[in-house]
């Protein structure tokens, strides 16, 4: 029986394979449900996560002046060294807190006793103290760069190297002069710095070392009114060759004790921006001069934001002329769009600082004071409190009240 049943099933299979179904044979089969298999759901391609922009802070300070009174105050009799740190200590939170910080070193450095006006020199320790404060780079092209001659210029650069401070604007050799631009990593944004001065206080550049200082006026010994635009352009080309995100020009210019720029400064600034500069950072006047944003047009017609500061006055000094004791720590915000590669200046602010001179006439004590912080903490000396208020108002009048970092907090 089993064999006959098996044979019947095999016949049915063969017949079905030949196109004969159960209805043809008069045989019915139970209906078996067909399980539906769901189709896979197609997931949309996720949008790429945009790369966030890079932002960084560049801090800029004015002229570090080595008047005799300043070095006398720096002298530590007990240790037998010159220590300038207490003079500028209140600026340290801002300088050391930046991604990169620059200052104008308005003096050669000497291993002997410091000297004051008219041929300045400061103790080597000034370089180390500036480094300890948080500075990364010094402009060394200024009207006092040759106060101790070519040998003093060379020695100054040697000391800065030992202290770990980059420098721009002066050179020890033709080779160094041909590569005088400094490429800096400012919080992930590359900035190329170049430096210039209008003149050298009537001291001729040594014939044997014409490359030792970047002077941009052809008539630097006389009228100071004939800019060498080819020389300025050559410096910008040096900077461009480093392929930076941004180019910063540090420049010594203008007229002393004038709180407004002159037309020579304006013309040179326009040239620098037109030929690739993104930041122009000036000094020399010993008093504050205006600052602000600039629109920079690239060769391809694209635009980006730049920045111009005509002068931050003195960073520290012993001067007592009107406005010479008011200065500011400048904080510039840089940004780079990592999708487009566009780098530019995103904004800026400043911290008003007052150069306090206290004590005996022949032995004054100096201290750079954070004006807002001191007033907030309380100042018992009414005369000093008034000077701090006056410093803040001076900054507002020249630099703009809306950019005062002390009013933003």
KEKE-3310 file (N, C-alpha, C; in steps of 0.2 Angstrom, whole numbers, plus 5000, padded with zeros to 4 digits):
npx = (5004:5009:5019:5012:5006:5016:5021:5010:5011:5024:5020:5011:5020:5028:5019:5014:5025:5025:5016:5003:4990:4982:4968:4966:4968:4958:4960:4960:4969:4973:4972:4986:4992:5001:5016:5019:5033:5041:5046:5063:5066:5071:5084:5086:5100:5112:5114:5130:5140:5143:5159:5164:5168:5185:5191:5200:5210:5220:5231:5236:5248:5254:5269:5283:5292:5308:5312:5323:5318:5309:5317:5325:5315:5313:5324:5330:5337:5340:5341:5349:5346:5337:5320:5306:5293:5283:5278:5270:5261:5247:5242:5244:5233:5226:5235:5242:5231:5228:5228:5239:5251:5257:5269:5277:5294:5302:5316:5334:5343:5353:5368:5374:5372:5356:5350:5343:5332:5341:5345:5340:5341:5338:5338:5343:5333:5321:5316:5314:5305:5294:5291:5287:5276:5267:5269:5272:5278:5289:5289:5303:5307:5309:5310:5320:5328:5341:5348:5359:5368:5373:5378:5371:5358:5360:5363:5352:5342:5348:5346:5332:5330:5335:5327:5315:5307:5299:5303:5301:5306:5319:5335:5349:5357:5359:5353:5344:5336:5330:5321:5312:5299:5287:5279:5265:5256:5241:5231:5227:5224:5234:5245:5254:5267:5274:5286:5289:5297:5295:5307:5323:5327:5336:5348:5359:5357:5368:5380:5386:5377:5363:5352:5348:5337:5320:5315:5303:5302:5310:5316:5321:5330:5327:5314:5304:5293:5292:5287:5293:5286:5288:5297:5288:5279:5287:5289:5276:5275:5284:5277:5266:5272:5273:5261:5250:5234:5231:5238:5248:5253:5265:5268:5278:5274:5268:5264:5271:5262:5250:5232:5226:5227:5238:5238:5248:5249:5237:5237:5248:5242:5231:5237:5244:5233:5227:5236:5236:5237:5229:5228:5233:5244:5248:5260:5269:5266:5264:5252:5235:5227:5214:5205:5198:5187:5191:5186:5192:5198:5200:5211:5203:5191:5183:5178:5183:5184:5195:5207:5212:5223:5229:5237:5241:5247:5258:5263:5269:5277:5287:5282:5274:5266:5250:5238:5247:5248:5237:5232:5229:5224:5223:5211:5209:5198:5199:5194:5191:5182:5180:5174:5174:5186:5189:5197:5196:5195:5184:5180:5183:5189:5194:5204:5204:5219:5229:5243:5251:5259:5268:5273:5290:5297:5310:5311:5300:5287:5280:5266:5255:5239:5223:5210:5195:5194:5201:5193:5181:5185:5187:5194:5204:5211:5207:5212:5219:5208:5201:5209:5209:5196:5196:5205:5198:5188:5195:5199:5187:5183:5193:5194:5182:5167:5159:5167:5173:5179:5177:5164:5157:5155)
npy = (4994:5006:5008:5010:5022:5031:5030:5036:5049:5053:5052:5063:5073:5073:5075:5088:5095:5094:5103:5099:5102:5100:5101:5096:5083:5080:5082:5089:5102:5108:5126:5135:5148:5162:5169:5186:5195:5209:5224:5231:5246:5261:5271:5289:5298:5304:5321:5329:5333:5349:5357:5365:5383:5389:5398:5412:5421:5436:5446:5462:5474:5491:5502:5496:5504:5510:5520:5529:5530:5519:5508:5510:5508:5495:5489:5477:5477:5468:5456:5459:5461:5467:5468:5468:5464:5467:5480:5478:5468:5467:5466:5453:5443:5445:5445:5433:5424:5424:5417:5421:5434:5450:5464:5480:5482:5494:5497:5494:5479:5477:5471:5478:5493:5499:5512:5529:5541:5550:5539:5524:5509:5493:5481:5464:5456:5462:5456:5442:5445:5450:5439:5430:5436:5433:5436:5433:5438:5451:5467:5474:5484:5500:5518:5518:5507:5507:5513:5508:5506:5495:5483:5483:5481:5468:5461:5462:5454:5442:5440:5440:5428:5419:5421:5415:5423:5427:5438:5453:5464:5468:5463:5451:5448:5447:5436:5433:5445:5443:5434:5438:5438:5432:5417:5413:5402:5405:5400:5390:5396:5402:5415:5428:5438:5454:5468:5486:5502:5520:5528:5531:5540:5549:5542:5534:5520:5507:5506:5494:5485:5485:5479:5478:5484:5487:5500:5510:5523:5532:5544:5544:5550:5563:5571:5562:5558:5551:5537:5521:5511:5500:5493:5490:5482:5471:5466:5461:5452:5442:5438:5432:5422:5412:5407:5410:5410:5423:5440:5451:5467:5475:5491:5506:5522:5539:5554:5560:5561:5565:5562:5558:5551:5554:5560:5553:5541:5536:5534:5525:5514:5511:5507:5495:5487:5486:5478:5465:5464:5460:5464:5479:5485:5498:5510:5521:5534:5537:5540:5535:5531:5531:5516:5502:5492:5486:5484:5471:5468:5455:5448:5441:5447:5444:5448:5452:5454:5465:5473:5488:5497:5512:5517:5511:5518:5520:5505:5502:5516:5530:5542:5558:5567:5574:5561:5551:5542:5534:5518:5503:5486:5477:5466:5455:5446:5432:5422:5407:5400:5384:5377:5385:5390:5404:5416:5429:5444:5444:5452:5464:5470:5480:5483:5495:5503:5510:5519:5520:5532:5533:5539:5545:5559:5558:5544:5536:5525:5513:5506:5497:5498:5489:5497:5497:5485:5489:5500:5493:5485:5494:5510:5518:5530:5545:5553:5544:5537:5546:5548:5535:5535:5545:5540:5529:5536:5543:5532:5529:5540:5540:5527:5521:5519:5507:5497:5494:5482:5480:5485:5476:5465)
npz = (5000:5004:4995:4983:4986:4987:4974:4967:4971:4966:4952:4951:4954:4943:4933:4936:4933:4920:4916:4920:4931:4948:4946:4933:4935:4943:4957:4972:4982:4998:5002:5004:5013:5007:5014:5016:5012:5019:5010:5010:5019:5013:5018:5020:5013:5025:5029:5027:5042:5046:5046:5060:5062:5064:5078:5085:5097:5095:5104:5106:5110:5115:5115:5122:5133:5138:5148:5159:5172:5173:5172:5183:5193:5191:5196:5207:5222:5232:5225:5215:5201:5187:5187:5178:5180:5189:5185:5174:5177:5179:5166:5163:5164:5152:5141:5143:5142:5128:5112:5104:5106:5104:5104:5104:5105:5111:5112:5112:5119:5133:5141:5151:5161:5160:5149:5147:5138:5126:5119:5120:5131:5138:5152:5149:5155:5152:5141:5145:5154:5147:5139:5150:5154:5143:5130:5113:5101:5096:5089:5082:5074:5075:5079:5088:5086:5082:5092:5100:5090:5076:5082:5094:5089:5084:5095:5103:5096:5097:5111:5112:5105:5114:5124:5119:5111:5097:5083:5073:5059:5060:5056:5056:5046:5027:5023:5033:5032:5020:5023:5033:5037:5049:5052:5061:5072:5076:5087:5079:5067:5054:5054:5045:5050:5047:5048:5050:5051:5051:5052:5060:5070:5064:5064:5053:5043:5044:5031:5027:5031:5025:5026:5039:5046:5043:5035:5029:5023:5010:5012:5025:5034:5033:5028:5030:5022:5010:5005:5002:4992:4984:4993:5004:4997:4994:5006:5009:4999:5004:5015:5009:5002:5012:5013:5022:5032:5035:5034:5044:5047:5056:5061:5063:5065:5060:5070:5085:5100:5095:5094:5083:5067:5053:5035:5029:5036:5033:5019:5017:5024:5016:5005:5010:5013:5001:4995:5001:5015:5030:5043:5050:5061:5071:5079:5089:5092:5105:5111:5111:5096:5083:5079:5069:5059:5043:5026:5015:4999:4989:4976:4967:4968:4979:4995:5012:5030:5037:5049:5057:5067:5072:5082:5098:5108:5122:5130:5142:5151:5156:5154:5156:5149:5142:5139:5138:5147:5146:5140:5131:5131:5117:5110:5097:5088:5078:5064:5054:5041:5039:5029:5018:5018:5020:5029:5042:5051:5064:5074:5088:5104:5118:5133:5144:5151:5163:5166:5180:5191:5205:5221:5227:5219:5213:5214:5208:5208:5197:5189:5179:5177:5177:5173:5174:5182:5194:5198:5201:5211:5221:5225:5236:5235:5230:5220:5212:5208:5200:5190:5184:5180:5170:5161:5156:5150:5140:5132:5127:5120:5109:5105:5104:5113:5113:5111:5122:5132:5146:5148:5142:5150)
capx = (5000:5014:5023:5007:5004:5022:5021:5005:5014:5029:5017:5008:5025:5030:5013:5014:5031:5023:5010:4996:4989:4978:4962:4966:4967:4952:4962:4960:4974:4971:4975:4991:4993:5008:5018:5022:5040:5041:5052:5067:5065:5077:5086:5089:5108:5112:5118:5137:5140:5147:5165:5164:5174:5190:5191:5206:5211:5226:5231:5241:5249:5258:5276:5286:5297:5313:5314:5327:5314:5306:5323:5327:5310:5314:5330:5329:5343:5342:5343:5354:5343:5331:5314:5300:5286:5278:5276:5265:5258:5240:5240:5245:5228:5224:5241:5243:5225:5227:5231:5245:5251:5262:5271:5282:5299:5305:5323:5338:5344:5360:5371:5376:5367:5351:5350:5336:5332:5338:5347:5337:5343:5335:5341:5340:5328:5315:5314:5312:5298:5289:5289:5284:5269:5263:5270:5275:5282:5290:5291:5309:5308:5306:5315:5325:5331:5349:5351:5365:5371:5371:5380:5366:5353:5361:5363:5345:5339:5351:5343:5325:5330:5336:5321:5310:5302:5299:5304:5300:5307:5326:5339:5357:5361:5355:5348:5338:5332:5326:5316:5310:5292:5286:5273:5263:5250:5237:5225:5225:5224:5241:5246:5261:5269:5280:5287:5292:5297:5296:5314:5328:5329:5342:5354:5359:5357:5375:5381:5388:5371:5357:5346:5347:5331:5315:5313:5299:5303:5316:5319:5320:5334:5325:5307:5299:5287:5292:5286:5295:5280:5291:5299:5282:5276:5292:5288:5270:5276:5287:5272:5262:5275:5272:5254:5246:5227:5230:5244:5248:5259:5266:5272:5280:5273:5264:5267:5270:5257:5244:5227:5223:5232:5239:5237:5253:5247:5231:5239:5251:5237:5227:5242:5245:5227:5226:5241:5236:5237:5223:5228:5238:5245:5253:5262:5274:5263:5264:5245:5230:5224:5208:5205:5192:5187:5192:5184:5198:5196:5205:5212:5198:5185:5180:5179:5183:5185:5202:5207:5217:5224:5234:5242:5239:5251:5263:5261:5272:5283:5288:5280:5268:5262:5243:5236:5253:5247:5231:5233:5224:5226:5218:5209:5206:5195:5200:5190:5192:5177:5183:5171:5176:5193:5189:5199:5195:5194:5177:5178:5188:5188:5200:5204:5208:5224:5232:5250:5251:5266:5267:5279:5294:5298:5316:5311:5293:5285:5276:5261:5250:5233:5217:5206:5189:5195:5203:5187:5176:5187:5187:5201:5203:5214:5202:5216:5220:5201:5199:5214:5207:5190:5199:5208:5192:5184:5200:5199:5180:5183:5197:5194:5175:5165:5155:5172:5176:5178:5175:5157:5153:5155)
capy = (5000:5012:5009:5012:5029:5034:5030:5041:5056:5054:5054:5069:5078:5073:5078:5095:5098:5094:5108:5096:5103:5095:5101:5092:5076:5080:5081:5096:5103:5113:5132:5137:5156:5164:5174:5192:5198:5216:5227:5235:5253:5265:5277:5294:5299:5309:5327:5329:5337:5355:5358:5371:5387:5390:5405:5413:5428:5439:5452:5467:5480:5496:5502:5495:5510:5509:5526:5527:5529:5513:5503:5511:5505:5488:5487:5474:5478:5462:5450:5461:5460:5471:5464:5473:5461:5471:5485:5476:5462:5467:5465:5446:5439:5446:5443:5425:5421:5425:5412:5424:5441:5454:5470:5484:5482:5501:5498:5488:5476:5478:5467:5483:5497:5502:5519:5532:5545:5549:5532:5519:5502:5490:5475:5458:5453:5464:5451:5437:5447:5450:5432:5427:5439:5429:5438:5428:5441:5458:5471:5477:5489:5506:5523:5517:5501:5508:5517:5506:5504:5488:5478:5483:5478:5461:5458:5462:5449:5436:5439:5438:5421:5415:5421:5412:5428:5429:5446:5455:5470:5469:5457:5451:5446:5448:5430:5434:5450:5440:5429:5442:5437:5427:5413:5411:5398:5409:5396:5386:5401:5404:5423:5430:5445:5458:5474:5492:5508:5526:5530:5529:5546:5552:5537:5531:5513:5505:5504:5487:5481:5489:5475:5476:5486:5488:5507:5511:5529:5533:5550:5542:5554:5570:5574:5556:5559:5547:5530:5516:5506:5493:5489:5488:5477:5466:5462:5458:5446:5438:5435:5428:5416:5408:5404:5410:5412:5431:5444:5456:5472:5479:5497:5512:5528:5544:5560:5559:5565:5566:5557:5557:5549:5559:5557:5548:5534:5533:5532:5518:5509:5509:5503:5489:5483:5484:5473:5459:5465:5459:5468:5484:5486:5503:5512:5526:5541:5537:5541:5532:5534:5527:5509:5500:5486:5487:5479:5470:5465:5450:5449:5438:5451:5443:5453:5449:5459:5466:5478:5494:5501:5517:5517:5509:5522:5516:5499:5505:5521:5535:5548:5561:5571:5572:5555:5546:5537:5530:5513:5498:5479:5475:5459:5454:5439:5430:5417:5404:5396:5378:5374:5389:5392:5411:5418:5436:5447:5443:5458:5466:5474:5482:5484:5501:5502:5516:5519:5524:5534:5535:5539:5551:5562:5555:5537:5534:5518:5512:5501:5497:5496:5488:5503:5494:5480:5493:5504:5489:5483:5500:5513:5523:5536:5548:5556:5539:5535:5551:5546:5529:5537:5549:5535:5526:5541:5544:5526:5529:5545:5538:5520:5519:5516:5501:5491:5493:5475:5481:5487:5470:5460)
capz = (5000:5005:4989:4978:4987:4985:4966:4965:4973:4961:4946:4952:4953:4936:4929:4937:4930:4913:4915:4922:4938:4951:4943:4927:4937:4948:4964:4976:4987:5002:5000:5009:5013:5005:5018:5013:5014:5018:5006:5015:5019:5010:5023:5016:5014:5030:5027:5031:5047:5044:5050:5064:5061:5069:5081:5089:5099:5095:5108:5103:5115:5112:5115:5129:5133:5144:5151:5165:5178:5172:5174:5190:5197:5190:5199:5213:5225:5235:5220:5210:5195:5184:5186:5176:5180:5193:5181:5169:5179:5178:5159:5161:5162:5145:5137:5143:5140:5121:5108:5102:5109:5101:5107:5101:5110:5109:5115:5112:5126:5135:5147:5156:5165:5156:5148:5145:5133:5120:5117:5125:5132:5144:5154:5145:5158:5150:5136:5148:5158:5142:5138:5156:5154:5139:5123:5108:5096:5097:5083:5083:5069:5077:5079:5093:5085:5081:5098:5102:5084:5073:5087:5099:5086:5083:5102:5105:5092:5100:5118:5111:5103:5120:5128:5116:5108:5090:5082:5066:5057:5060:5054:5057:5040:5021:5022:5038:5030:5014:5026:5039:5039:5054:5052:5068:5073:5081:5089:5073:5061:5052:5052:5044:5052:5044:5052:5047:5054:5047:5052:5065:5074:5061:5064:5047:5042:5042:5024:5027:5033:5023:5027:5046:5048:5038:5035:5023:5020:5007:5015:5033:5038:5033:5028:5032:5018:5003:5006:4997:4991:4982:4999:5007:4993:4994:5013:5008:4995:5008:5019:5005:5001:5018:5012:5028:5032:5036:5035:5049:5046:5062:5058:5067:5060:5063:5074:5092:5104:5091:5094:5076:5062:5047:5029:5027:5038:5029:5012:5018:5026:5010:5001:5013:5013:4994:4992:5004:5022:5033:5049:5051:5069:5071:5085:5089:5094:5113:5114:5107:5090:5081:5076:5067:5054:5036:5021:5011:4993:4986:4969:4964:4969:4985:5001:5019:5035:5040:5055:5057:5073:5070:5088:5105:5113:5126:5134:5148:5150:5162:5151:5160:5145:5142:5136:5137:5153:5144:5134:5131:5128:5111:5109:5091:5086:5071:5062:5048:5039:5037:5023:5012:5019:5021:5036:5042:5057:5066:5079:5092:5110:5121:5140:5146:5156:5166:5168:5186:5193:5212:5225:5227:5212:5210:5214:5207:5207:5191:5189:5174:5181:5174:5175:5176:5188:5200:5201:5203:5218:5225:5225:5241:5233:5226:5214:5207:5205:5195:5184:5181:5176:5165:5156:5152:5145:5134:5128:5124:5115:5104:5102:5104:5120:5112:5110:5129:5135:5153:5148:5139:5155)
cpx = (5004:5017:5018:5006:5010:5023:5016:5008:5019:5026:5014:5014:5027:5025:5013:5020:5030:5018:5003:4995:4984:4971:4961:4965:4961:4954:4962:4965:4971:4975:4979:4992:5000:5010:5021:5028:5040:5047:5056:5066:5071:5078:5089:5097:5108:5116:5125:5137:5145:5153:5164:5169:5179:5190:5197:5206:5219:5226:5237:5242:5254:5266:5278:5292:5302:5316:5318:5323:5311:5311:5325:5321:5310:5319:5328:5336:5345:5344:5348:5352:5338:5325:5308:5293:5281:5274:5270:5261:5250:5237:5241:5239:5225:5229:5242:5237:5224:5230:5238:5245:5258:5263:5276:5288:5303:5312:5327:5339:5351:5362:5374:5371:5362:5352:5344:5337:5338:5340:5346:5341:5340:5339:5338:5334:5321:5312:5311:5305:5293:5286:5285:5276:5264:5264:5274:5280:5283:5292:5298:5311:5305:5312:5320:5329:5339:5352:5358:5369:5369:5373:5374:5360:5354:5360:5356:5341:5342:5347:5336:5325:5331:5330:5315:5304:5304:5300:5303:5302:5314:5329:5346:5361:5356:5350:5342:5333:5328:5320:5313:5303:5291:5279:5271:5257:5246:5230:5222:5224:5231:5241:5253:5262:5275:5280:5291:5292:5298:5303:5318:5331:5335:5348:5354:5360:5365:5376:5383:5382:5365:5351:5344:5340:5326:5312:5309:5299:5310:5320:5319:5325:5332:5318:5302:5293:5287:5292:5289:5290:5283:5294:5293:5279:5281:5290:5281:5271:5280:5282:5268:5265:5275:5265:5250:5238:5226:5237:5243:5254:5259:5270:5272:5279:5269:5267:5266:5265:5251:5239:5224:5228:5233:5238:5242:5251:5241:5233:5243:5247:5233:5231:5243:5239:5225:5230:5242:5236:5230:5222:5234:5238:5250:5255:5267:5272:5263:5257:5241:5228:5219:5210:5199:5193:5188:5189:5190:5196:5202:5206:5207:5191:5182:5182:5179:5185:5192:5201:5213:5217:5230:5239:5238:5243:5256:5260:5263:5277:5283:5285:5274:5264:5255:5242:5241:5252:5241:5233:5228:5227:5221:5217:5206:5204:5196:5196:5192:5186:5180:5180:5173:5183:5194:5191:5198:5195:5186:5175:5184:5185:5194:5198:5207:5213:5227:5239:5251:5258:5265:5273:5283:5296:5304:5316:5304:5293:5280:5272:5256:5244:5227:5212:5199:5189:5196:5197:5182:5178:5187:5194:5200:5206:5210:5206:5217:5213:5199:5203:5211:5200:5192:5202:5203:5189:5189:5200:5192:5180:5187:5196:5186:5172:5162:5160:5175:5174:5175:5167:5153:5152:5149)
cpy = (5006:5013:5012:5020:5033:5035:5035:5048:5058:5056:5061:5075:5079:5076:5086:5098:5098:5099:5105:5098:5099:5095:5097:5085:5075:5079:5088:5096:5108:5120:5134:5145:5157:5170:5180:5194:5205:5219:5231:5242:5257:5271:5282:5295:5305:5315:5327:5334:5343:5355:5364:5376:5387:5397:5406:5420:5430:5445:5456:5473:5485:5496:5501:5499:5509:5515:5524:5526:5522:5507:5504:5508:5498:5485:5483:5473:5471:5456:5452:5461:5466:5467:5469:5470:5464:5477:5484:5470:5462:5466:5457:5442:5439:5444:5435:5421:5421:5419:5414:5431:5444:5461:5473:5484:5489:5502:5492:5485:5476:5473:5472:5487:5500:5510:5522:5536:5549:5542:5527:5512:5499:5484:5469:5455:5456:5459:5445:5438:5447:5443:5429:5430:5436:5431:5433:5431:5448:5461:5475:5483:5496:5512:5523:5511:5501:5512:5515:5503:5497:5483:5477:5479:5470:5457:5457:5456:5442:5435:5437:5431:5417:5415:5417:5417:5428:5436:5447:5462:5472:5462:5457:5450:5447:5442:5431:5439:5448:5436:5432:5441:5431:5424:5411:5407:5402:5405:5392:5390:5403:5412:5424:5437:5448:5465:5479:5497:5514:5529:5528:5535:5549:5548:5534:5524:5511:5503:5497:5482:5484:5485:5474:5479:5488:5495:5508:5518:5530:5539:5549:5547:5562:5571:5568:5556:5555:5540:5526:5510:5499:5489:5486:5482:5470:5462:5458:5451:5440:5434:5430:5422:5410:5404:5404:5411:5420:5434:5450:5460:5476:5485:5503:5518:5534:5550:5559:5564:5567:5561:5555:5555:5554:5556:5552:5541:5532:5531:5525:5513:5507:5505:5496:5484:5481:5479:5467:5459:5464:5463:5473:5486:5492:5505:5518:5533:5542:5539:5537:5535:5529:5520:5507:5494:5489:5482:5478:5466:5461:5451:5446:5442:5450:5447:5449:5455:5459:5471:5482:5497:5506:5517:5515:5513:5518:5510:5501:5510:5525:5542:5551:5566:5569:5566:5550:5541:5532:5525:5508:5491:5477:5468:5458:5447:5438:5424:5414:5399:5390:5374:5378:5391:5400:5412:5426:5438:5447:5449:5459:5470:5476:5483:5490:5500:5509:5515:5523:5526:5537:5535:5545:5553:5559:5547:5535:5527:5517:5506:5502:5494:5495:5492:5500:5490:5484:5496:5499:5486:5488:5503:5519:5530:5539:5551:5550:5537:5539:5550:5540:5531:5541:5545:5531:5530:5543:5538:5527:5534:5544:5532:5518:5516:5509:5495:5490:5486:5475:5483:5481:5465:5462)
cpz = (5000:4998:4983:4979:4985:4977:4964:4966:4967:4954:4946:4951:4946:4932:4930:4934:4922:4911:4917:4929:4941:4949:4937:4929:4942:4955:4967:4981:4992:5001:5006:5008:5011:5010:5014:5016:5013:5014:5011:5014:5018:5015:5019:5018:5019:5027:5031:5036:5046:5049:5054:5062:5066:5072:5085:5092:5099:5099:5106:5109:5112:5113:5122:5129:5139:5146:5157:5171:5179:5174:5181:5195:5196:5194:5206:5217:5229:5231:5215:5203:5193:5183:5184:5177:5184:5190:5177:5171:5178:5171:5158:5160:5155:5140:5137:5141:5132:5118:5105:5104:5106:5104:5104:5106:5108:5112:5113:5119:5127:5141:5152:5159:5159:5155:5146:5139:5132:5116:5122:5125:5138:5145:5150:5148:5156:5145:5139:5152:5153:5140:5144:5156:5149:5131:5119:5103:5098:5090:5086:5079:5072:5077:5084:5092:5084:5087:5100:5096:5081:5078:5092:5096:5086:5090:5104:5102:5095:5107:5117:5109:5109:5124:5125:5113:5101:5089:5074:5065:5057:5059:5055:5051:5034:5021:5027:5035:5024:5017:5033:5041:5044:5053:5058:5068:5078:5082:5083:5066:5060:5050:5051:5046:5049:5048:5049:5052:5049:5047:5058:5069:5071:5061:5057:5047:5040:5034:5023:5029:5032:5025:5035:5049:5042:5039:5029:5020:5016:5010:5023:5037:5038:5033:5031:5028:5011:5004:5000:4996:4988:4988:5003:5003:4994:5001:5012:5004:4999:5012:5015:5003:5006:5017:5018:5027:5032:5036:5039:5048:5053:5060:5063:5063:5064:5067:5081:5095:5101:5091:5088:5071:5057:5041:5026:5029:5034:5022:5012:5020:5020:5006:5003:5012:5005:4991:4997:5011:5024:5040:5048:5058:5070:5078:5084:5092:5101:5116:5109:5101:5087:5079:5073:5061:5047:5031:5016:5005:4990:4979:4965:4964:4975:4991:5008:5024:5037:5046:5054:5064:5072:5076:5094:5110:5116:5130:5141:5147:5156:5160:5155:5155:5144:5137:5136:5142:5151:5139:5135:5128:5123:5110:5102:5090:5079:5070:5055:5047:5036:5031:5017:5012:5020:5028:5036:5050:5059:5071:5083:5098:5113:5129:5142:5152:5157:5168:5174:5188:5200:5215:5224:5220:5209:5210:5213:5206:5201:5191:5183:5177:5176:5177:5178:5182:5194:5203:5204:5210:5223:5226:5230:5239:5228:5219:5209:5204:5200:5189:5180:5177:5170:5159:5152:5148:5139:5129:5124:5118:5109:5100:5101:5110:5119:5111:5117:5132:5142:5153:5145:5145:5160)
residu = (UNK:UNK:UNK:UNK:UNK:UNK:UNK:UNK:UNK:UNK:UNK:UNK:UNK:UNK:UNK:UNK:UNK:UNK:UNK:UNK:UNK:UNK:UNK:UNK:UNK:UNK:UNK:UNK:UNK:UNK:UNK:UNK:UNK:UNK:UNK:UNK:UNK:UNK:UNK:UNK:UNK:UNK:UNK:UNK:UNK:UNK:UNK:UNK:UNK:UNK:UNK:UNK:UNK:UNK:UNK:UNK:UNK:UNK:UNK:UNK:UNK:UNK:UNK:UNK:UNK:UNK:UNK:UNK:UNK:UNK:UNK:UNK:UNK:UNK:UNK:UNK:UNK:UNK:UNK:UNK:UNK:UNK:UNK:UNK:UNK:UNK:UNK:UNK:UNK:UNK:UNK:UNK:UNK:UNK:UNK:UNK:UNK:UNK:UNK:UNK:UNK:UNK:UNK:UNK:UNK:UNK:UNK:UNK:UNK:UNK:UNK:UNK:UNK:UNK:UNK:UNK:UNK:UNK:UNK:UNK:UNK:UNK:UNK:UNK:UNK:UNK:UNK:UNK:UNK:UNK:UNK:UNK:UNK:UNK:UNK:UNK:UNK:UNK:UNK:UNK:UNK:UNK:UNK:UNK:UNK:UNK:UNK:UNK:UNK:UNK:UNK:UNK:UNK:UNK:UNK:UNK:UNK:UNK:UNK:UNK:UNK:UNK:UNK:UNK:UNK:UNK:UNK:UNK:UNK:UNK:UNK:UNK:UNK:UNK:UNK:UNK:UNK:UNK:UNK:UNK:UNK:UNK:UNK:UNK:UNK:UNK:UNK:UNK:UNK:UNK:UNK:UNK:UNK:UNK:UNK:UNK:UNK:UNK:UNK:UNK:UNK:UNK:UNK:UNK:UNK:UNK:UNK:UNK:UNK:UNK:UNK:UNK:UNK:UNK:UNK:UNK:UNK:UNK:UNK:UNK:UNK:UNK:UNK:UNK:UNK:UNK:UNK:UNK:UNK:UNK:UNK:UNK:UNK:UNK:UNK:UNK:UNK:UNK:UNK:UNK:UNK:UNK:UNK:UNK:UNK:UNK:UNK:UNK:UNK:UNK:UNK:UNK:UNK:UNK:UNK:UNK:UNK:UNK:UNK:UNK:UNK:UNK:UNK:UNK:UNK:UNK:UNK:UNK:UNK:UNK:UNK:UNK:UNK:UNK:UNK:UNK:UNK:UNK:UNK:UNK:UNK:UNK:UNK:UNK:UNK:UNK:UNK:UNK:UNK:UNK:UNK:UNK:UNK:UNK:UNK:UNK:UNK:UNK:UNK:UNK:UNK:UNK:UNK:UNK:UNK:UNK:UNK:UNK:UNK:UNK:UNK:UNK:UNK:UNK:UNK:UNK:UNK:UNK:UNK:UNK:UNK:UNK:UNK:UNK:UNK:UNK:UNK:UNK:UNK:UNK:UNK:UNK:UNK:UNK:UNK:UNK:UNK:UNK:UNK:UNK:UNK:UNK:UNK:UNK:UNK:UNK:UNK:UNK:UNK:UNK:UNK:UNK:UNK:UNK:UNK:UNK:UNK:UNK:UNK:UNK:UNK:UNK:UNK:UNK:UNK:UNK:UNK:UNK:UNK:UNK:UNK:UNK:UNK:UNK:UNK:UNK:UNK:UNK:UNK:UNK:UNK:UNK:UNK:UNK:UNK:UNK:UNK:UNK:UNK:UNK:UNK:UNK:UNK:UNK:UNK:UNK:UNK:UNK:UNK:UNK:UNK:UNK:UNK:UNK:UNK:UNK:UNK:UNK:UNK)
# end
